Amino acid sequence: MKTSKPADLRAEYDFGAGTRGQYAARYAEGSNVVVLAPDGAAHFPTSAAVNRQLRTLLPRCKATPRRLLGA
């Protein structure tokens, strides 16, 4: 599906020969994106702060197998 070029895109920027999503699968393998609700995210200024807090909570949690989406 061809879409029109945005008005603010310069003529010399031609991405017509590019392949959409070429590296998407490789990127998805190495990342696990979790979106926090705004009220929760307000308490964590960085992803490092979120990870630090989660690591303090993990020992207190009961071990459960990881559930896959759609399962």
C-alpha positions in Angstrom: 0.0 0.0 0.0 1.6 3.3 -1.1 1.0 6.3 1.0 1.7 10.0 0.2 4.8 11.6 1.5 4.4 14.0 4.5 4.6 17.7 3.6 7.6 18.4 5.8 9.8 15.6 4.3 12.6 16.8 2.1 12.7 15.7 -1.5 16.2 14.2 -1.1 14.9 11.8 1.6 13.5 9.0 -0.5 12.7 5.8 1.4 10.8 4.2 -1.5 13.4 1.5 -1.9 13.4 0.6 1.8 12.0 -2.6 3.3 9.4 -2.0 6.0 10.0 -4.1 9.1 13.2 -5.6 7.9 14.7 -5.8 11.4 11.5 -6.0 13.4 11.8 -9.7 14.3 15.4 -9.4 15.3 14.6 -6.4 17.5 11.7 -8.1 19.1 13.8 -11.1 20.1 16.0 -9.0 22.3 13.4 -6.8 23.9 10.4 -7.0 26.2 8.5 -3.8 26.1 6.1 -3.2 29.0 4.0 0.0 29.1 3.2 1.4 32.5 0.1 3.2 33.3 0.7 7.0 33.7 0.0 7.0 37.4 2.5 4.2 38.0 5.1 5.6 35.6 5.1 8.9 37.5 6.9 7.1 40.3 9.7 5.8 38.1 11.9 8.3 36.2 13.9 5.7 34.3 13.7 2.1 33.2 16.6 1.4 35.6 14.4 2.6 38.5 11.6 0.2 37.4 14.0 -2.7 37.1 15.6 -2.0 40.5 12.2 -2.0 42.2 11.1 -5.2 40.4 14.3 -7.0 41.5 13.6 -6.1 45.1 10.1 -7.6 44.8 11.0 -10.8 42.9 12.3 -12.8 46.0 8.9 -12.2 47.7 6.8 -13.4 44.8 5.7 -17.0 44.4 7.4 -18.6 41.5 4.9 -19.1 38.6 5.6 -20.1 35.0 5.6 -17.3 32.5 2.3 -17.0 30.6 2.3 -16.3 27.0 -0.1 -13.8 25.5 -3.1 -15.4 23.9 -2.6 -18.6 25.7 
